[in-house]
Amino acid sequence: MKKIALITGASKGIGRALTEKLINENYFVIGTSRNSEINGFKNDSFHSIKLDLSNPSSISNAQKEILRSFNHIDILINNAGIGPDLDTLIPEVNSFNETFNVNVTGTVFFTEDLIKIINENGIILNVSSKMGSLDVCELTDSVAYRMSKSALNMYTKILSNRLKGKIKVASIHPGWVKTTIIESNMKNGRLTPKESADNIYNFIKSNFSNGTYWNSENESELLW
């Protein structure tokens, strides 16, 4: 029987590459996107769901569809995220709120109602960034994005404490990936989405410790 993985933000970039990777590894994948249009995957291995993490009604509708259609999942990968203030120096209120609505508030409340159907010994993996590490922060750019990933890391720690012995929870830095989250990434990123997805999959399959903050690019633990 195939294991079931739920991946948010599955229409492009790392999320799409993860979807392809897990399907190739014989998983059934539930993939979300803002318009639910995710083409290129066979229906017997993939189910698409509309989800806008900035919209509480969209979150509720997606949860209802998942709970109606599936009685369990094995892995939840919170991959969806935005960074409208990346490479900017001064926070701006609208993009700040937009970032937190998606990367923190939407992600938290999407996750909470699905924990009850995650199998024992299942996994919740939050796609964070080393830009969210307090210990390694030396720059002054991307205020909202950095803060949102720090907040997501705290959620990882809280969940890892709450679910200890039942579900393993971790934050992962996917590397500097050539994605469209910001134009400069397409030019300067070190990894393709496929390479990042391969690294993330290797972490999922490893015997990682609950509450880990992992740099998948160089296979080492990150300081919080």
Wavefront OBJ file of the C-alpha trace (Angstrom):
o trace
v 0.000 0.000 0.000
v 1.378 3.407 -0.965
v 2.257 5.920 1.722
v 0.441 9.234 1.416
v 2.267 12.569 1.425
v 0.596 15.976 1.502
v 2.689 18.764 -0.051
v 1.619 22.402 -0.027
v 2.757 24.623 -2.881
v 3.068 21.679 -5.271
v 2.541 23.500 -8.558
v 6.088 24.749 -9.101
v 9.627 24.918 -7.769
v 10.623 22.746 -4.831
v 7.055 21.597 -4.219
v 6.602 20.281 -7.729
v 10.007 18.603 -7.666
v 9.137 16.970 -4.329
v 5.833 15.785 -5.757
v 7.599 14.177 -8.705
v 10.242 12.639 -6.445
v 7.762 11.096 -4.025
v 5.539 9.750 -6.803
v 8.626 8.132 -8.341
v 9.351 6.610 -4.920
v 5.872 5.030 -4.925
v 4.066 7.542 -2.719
v 0.578 8.849 -3.325
v 0.778 12.657 -3.205
v -1.881 15.189 -2.306
v -0.634 18.459 -3.777
v -2.027 21.907 -3.118
v -1.860 25.088 -5.147
v -3.734 28.371 -5.191
v -5.831 27.399 -8.216
v -5.626 23.569 -7.924
v -4.364 23.317 -11.509
v -1.349 21.023 -11.287
v -0.792 19.149 -14.530
v 1.544 16.348 -15.474
v 0.857 13.745 -12.796
v -1.177 10.530 -13.150
v -4.460 10.474 -11.260
v -3.726 7.129 -9.609
v -0.730 8.694 -7.791
v -1.831 12.291 -7.323
v -4.725 14.368 -6.041
v -4.755 18.154 -6.399
v -6.486 20.507 -3.982
v -7.056 24.243 -4.093
v -5.427 26.027 -1.159
v -4.646 29.684 -0.571
v -2.921 29.888 2.807
v -3.704 33.589 3.076
v -7.452 32.862 2.998
v -9.126 31.212 6.035
v -12.079 30.025 3.939
v -9.729 28.362 1.451
v -7.892 26.661 4.318
v -11.166 25.370 5.756
v -12.384 24.086 2.386
v -9.094 22.327 1.691
v -9.116 20.683 5.123
v -12.675 19.470 4.616
v -11.799 17.957 1.241
v -8.720 16.223 2.657
v -10.590 14.847 5.675
v -13.469 13.710 3.459
v -11.225 11.986 0.923
v -8.458 10.518 3.097
v -8.550 8.802 6.481
v -4.826 9.136 7.052
v -1.616 10.680 5.734
v 1.960 9.678 6.457
v 3.885 12.869 5.693
v 2.860 16.518 5.733
v 5.357 18.809 3.999
v 4.580 22.482 4.610
v 6.413 23.798 1.570
v 4.239 26.714 0.419
v 5.706 30.099 1.240
v 6.201 33.583 -0.131
v 8.917 36.226 0.127
v 7.740 39.525 -1.332
v 10.283 41.471 0.730
v 13.295 39.345 -0.174
v 16.355 41.512 -0.916
v 14.675 44.644 0.473
v 16.008 46.429 3.549
v 13.053 48.220 5.142
v 9.854 46.382 6.146
v 6.622 47.471 4.458
v 3.336 46.798 6.235
v 1.351 45.166 3.418
v 4.051 42.725 2.313
v 4.902 42.063 5.972
v 1.320 41.039 6.747
v 1.040 39.050 3.529
v 4.197 37.119 4.373
v 3.044 36.212 7.870
v -0.453 35.303 6.683
v 0.978 32.641 4.385
v 4.242 31.518 5.982
v 3.023 31.460 9.578
v -0.685 31.923 10.283
v -1.998 29.965 7.307
v 0.581 27.212 7.697
v -0.111 26.778 11.414
v -3.872 26.613 11.141
v -3.804 24.420 8.041
v -1.592 21.986 9.944
v -3.492 21.919 13.224
v -6.677 20.355 11.888
v -4.771 17.661 9.988
v -2.580 16.390 12.818
v -5.351 13.996 13.870
v -5.058 12.028 10.614
v -1.262 11.818 10.478
v -0.257 8.237 11.187
v 1.696 7.403 14.309
v 5.394 7.548 13.398
v 4.456 9.961 10.622
v 6.340 13.142 9.757
v 5.617 16.864 9.673
v 8.326 18.689 7.747
v 8.315 22.482 7.678
v 10.298 23.937 4.776
v 12.085 26.780 6.510
v 15.322 28.573 5.634
v 18.638 29.246 7.282
v 17.574 32.880 6.891
v 15.290 32.178 9.865
v 18.170 31.247 12.166
v 18.809 33.776 14.942
v 22.275 32.369 15.511
v 23.580 32.874 11.972
v 21.829 36.135 11.068
v 24.378 38.787 10.070
v 22.484 40.763 7.411
v 19.639 43.288 7.549
v 17.520 42.452 4.498
v 14.248 40.534 4.106
v 12.792 41.404 7.501
v 9.382 39.761 7.076
v 10.712 36.657 5.360
v 13.417 36.074 7.975
v 11.034 36.666 10.866
v 8.381 34.386 9.349
v 10.852 31.525 9.062
v 11.990 32.085 12.663
v 8.339 31.872 13.713
v 7.887 28.701 11.663
v 10.918 27.224 13.412
v 9.324 27.958 16.787
v 6.200 26.142 15.618
v 8.409 23.188 14.716
v 9.836 23.149 18.245
v 6.406 23.444 19.854
v 4.962 20.642 17.719
v 8.000 18.442 18.308
v 7.414 18.795 22.054
v 3.658 18.208 21.812
v 3.874 15.214 19.465
v 6.997 13.590 20.897
v 6.834 9.822 20.602
v 3.961 9.979 18.088
v 4.939 12.108 15.090
v 8.395 13.416 14.169
v 8.587 17.124 13.372
v 11.493 18.994 11.769
v 12.416 22.222 9.990
v 14.543 22.012 6.870
v 16.575 24.500 4.867
v 16.181 23.447 1.212
v 19.319 25.218 0.030
v 19.695 28.166 -2.291
v 17.411 26.940 -5.041
v 16.709 28.249 -8.522
v 13.040 29.142 -7.967
v 10.832 32.065 -8.912
v 10.258 33.222 -5.313
v 12.646 36.009 -6.323
v 14.209 36.757 -9.694
v 17.812 36.689 -8.441
v 17.395 33.064 -7.308
v 17.031 31.936 -10.916
v 20.450 33.415 -11.674
v 22.336 32.833 -8.439
v 20.796 29.720 -6.889
v 23.176 26.828 -6.371
v 20.641 23.994 -6.651
v 17.932 23.023 -9.087
v 14.537 22.176 -7.571
v 15.207 18.512 -8.392
v 18.515 18.554 -6.517
v 16.854 20.201 -3.528
v 13.996 17.683 -3.603
v 16.465 14.797 -3.689
v 18.228 16.204 -0.621
v 14.943 16.697 1.228
v 13.852 13.157 0.387
v 17.143 11.794 1.739
v 16.416 13.595 5.012
v 12.878 12.201 5.156
v 14.233 8.677 4.719
v 16.974 9.143 7.317
v 16.555 8.341 10.987
v 16.447 12.009 11.954
v 15.746 13.175 15.491
v 12.472 14.815 16.409
v 12.858 18.600 16.599
v 15.748 18.844 14.122
v 16.611 22.005 12.155
v 18.439 20.628 9.109
v 20.500 22.164 6.331
v 19.801 19.797 3.447
v 22.357 21.500 1.198
v 25.377 20.485 3.267
v 23.728 17.759 5.392
v 24.260 19.344 8.787
v 22.199 20.627 11.685
v 21.522 24.347 11.820
v 21.662 26.529 14.893
v 18.263 27.909 15.846
l 1 2 3 4 5 6 7 8 9 10 11 12 13 14 15 16 17 18 19 20 21 22 23 24 25 26 27 28 29 30 31 32 33 34 35 36 37 38 39 40 41 42 43 44 45 46 47 48 49 50 51 52 53 54 55 56 57 58 59 60 61 62 63 64 65 66 67 68 69 70 71 72 73 74 75 76 77 78 79 80 81 82 83 84 85 86 87 88 89 90 91 92 93 94 95 96 97 98 99 100 101 102 103 104 105 106 107 108 109 110 111 112 113 114 115 116 117 118 119 120 121 122 123 124 125 126 127 128 129 130 131 132 133 134 135 136 137 138 139 140 141 142 143 144 145 146 147 148 149 150 151 152 153 154 155 156 157 158 159 160 161 162 163 164 165 166 167 168 169 170 171 172 173 174 175 176 177 178 179 180 181 182 183 184 185 186 187 188 189 190 191 192 193 194 195 196 197 198 199 200 201 202 203 204 205 206 207 208 209 210 211 212 213 214 215 216 217 218 219 220 221 222 223 224
